[in-house]
Amino acid sequence: MKQTNRFFLGGGISFFLLALFLSGCIVVVEEEDDRHRRYLHESEWRLEIVFYRAETLVAHDRQISVQFEENGSLVGSASCGDFSGDYTLSDNGGISVGPLTLSSDCSSSTDLQRVTAGLREARTFTVDEKALTISAANEGFLSFSIQ
C-alpha cells in the first residue's frame, strides 16, 4: 500500500473515531440535562432556606412548597394560601421566573414576599433526586428539599 493511501486511510479512521466520540459526549450531556429536568418537574419541593439581600429565612417550619410543571408554569403553596407564575429554563442550567401572583390572603406575608422576590430574581439552578438550589441575583439562593 502506498504511503499516501495509508495517510488517507489513517486520517479517515481518526476522523470517524473522533466524530463517534464527540457524538457520544453530546448524548451524555443531553441525557444529564433530561435527568435534571425530570427531577425538577416530577417533584414537589419544600422550601428549606432563603438567603436573599442579606436576610436569611429558615423555612422548614413555614410549610412553603413549589412545583415546577413541564409546561413552564409553577404553582406553590404556603400556610396563607397559594402563588403561581411562569418560568423558563435555558440549556445551560439557567432559570428565569416571571411575575408571580399571590392569593389575597398571602399579600401581607413577609416570608412569602421574600421567597417570591428570590424566585423572581432566579438565575441558575442545580437539582438532583433530593435537593433543588436556585441561585438568585445579589448572591441570593433558595434551597428546597423533596416533599
C-alpha positions in Angstrom: 0.0 0.0 0.0 1.4 3.4 -0.9 2.3 5.9 1.8 -0.4 8.3 0.6 -3.2 5.7 0.8 -2.1 4.8 4.4 -2.3 8.5 5.3 -5.8 8.9 3.9 -7.0 5.6 5.5 -5.5 6.6 8.9 -6.9 10.1 8.7 -10.4 8.8 7.7 -10.4 6.3 10.6 -9.2 9.0 13.0 -11.9 11.4 11.8 -14.6 8.7 12.2 -13.5 7.8 15.7 -13.4 11.5 16.7 -16.9 12.1 15.4 -18.1 9.0 17.2 -16.5 10.1 20.4 -17.9 13.6 20.2 -21.4 12.4 19.4 -21.3 10.2 22.5 -20.4 13.2 24.6 -23.3 15.1 23.3 -25.7 12.3 24.1 -24.4 12.1 27.6 -24.9 15.8 28.1 -28.4 15.7 26.8 -29.2 12.7 29.0 -27.8 14.5 32.0 -29.9 17.6 31.2 -33.1 15.5 30.7 -32.5 13.8 34.1 -32.1 17.2 35.8 -35.3 18.5 34.2 -37.1 15.3 35.2 -36.1 15.8 38.8 -37.3 19.4 38.7 -40.6 18.6 37.1 -41.6 15.4 38.8 -41.3 16.7 42.4 -43.0 18.9 44.9 -40.2 21.0 46.5 -40.4 22.1 50.2 -38.5 25.3 50.9 -35.7 24.9 53.5 -33.7 28.1 53.4 -33.9 31.5 51.6 -30.9 33.8 51.6 -31.8 37.0 49.8 -30.5 40.5 50.1 -28.5 39.7 53.3 -31.6 38.2 55.0 -31.9 34.6 55.9 -35.2 32.8 56.3 -35.0 29.2 57.7 -38.3 28.0 56.3 -38.6 24.3 57.2 -41.4 25.1 59.6 -43.2 27.6 57.3 -44.7 25.0 55.0 -43.9 26.7 51.7 -43.7 24.4 48.7 -43.4 24.9 45.0 -43.9 22.6 41.9 -42.4 23.3 38.5 -44.7 22.0 35.7 -43.3 20.8 32.4 -45.5 23.4 30.6 -43.5 26.3 32.1 -45.9 27.1 34.9 -45.1 27.0 38.6 -47.5 26.6 41.5 -46.8 27.0 45.1 -48.5 26.9 48.4 -47.9 28.4 51.8 -49.8 28.4 55.1 -51.6 31.6 54.0 -52.6 30.4 50.5 -51.2 29.8 47.0 -49.0 31.5 44.5 -48.4 30.9 40.8 -46.5 32.1 37.7 -44.4 31.1 34.8 -40.8 30.1 34.3 -38.4 29.2 31.6 -35.2 27.0 31.6 -32.2 27.5 29.4 -29.9 24.8 28.1 -27.0 25.9 30.3 -28.8 25.5 33.7 -30.4 28.9 33.7 -33.9 29.6 35.1 -36.0 32.7 34.7 -39.2 33.3 36.7 -41.8 35.7 35.6 -44.2 37.7 37.8 -45.9 35.7 40.5 -49.5 36.0 41.6 -50.2 35.6 45.3 -53.6 34.7 46.7 -55.1 37.7 48.6 -54.5 36.1 52.0 -50.8 36.0 51.3 -50.3 39.6 50.2 -49.1 40.6 53.7 -46.9 37.6 54.4 -43.3 39.0 54.6 -41.9 35.4 54.5 -43.7 34.7 51.2 -42.7 38.1 49.8 -39.1 37.2 50.5 -39.5 33.8 48.8 -41.3 35.2 45.7 -38.7 38.1 45.4 -35.9 35.5 45.4 -37.7 33.4 42.8 -38.3 36.4 40.5 -34.5 37.1 40.5 -33.6 33.4 39.9 -30.6 33.0 37.6 -29.4 29.3 37.7 -30.5 26.1 39.3 -28.9 22.8 40.4 -31.1 19.8 41.1 -30.8 16.1 41.9 -33.2 13.5 43.3 -33.2 15.1 46.8 -32.4 18.8 46.6 -33.0 21.9 44.5 -31.0 25.0 44.8 -31.9 28.2 42.9 -29.3 30.9 42.7 -30.6 34.4 42.5 -29.2 37.9 41.8 -27.2 39.6 44.6 -25.7 36.3 45.7 -29.0 35.0 47.0 -30.3 31.5 46.9 -33.3 29.4 47.7 -32.8 25.8 48.9 -35.5 23.2 48.6 -35.8 19.5 49.5 -38.1 16.8 48.2 -41.6 16.9 49.7 
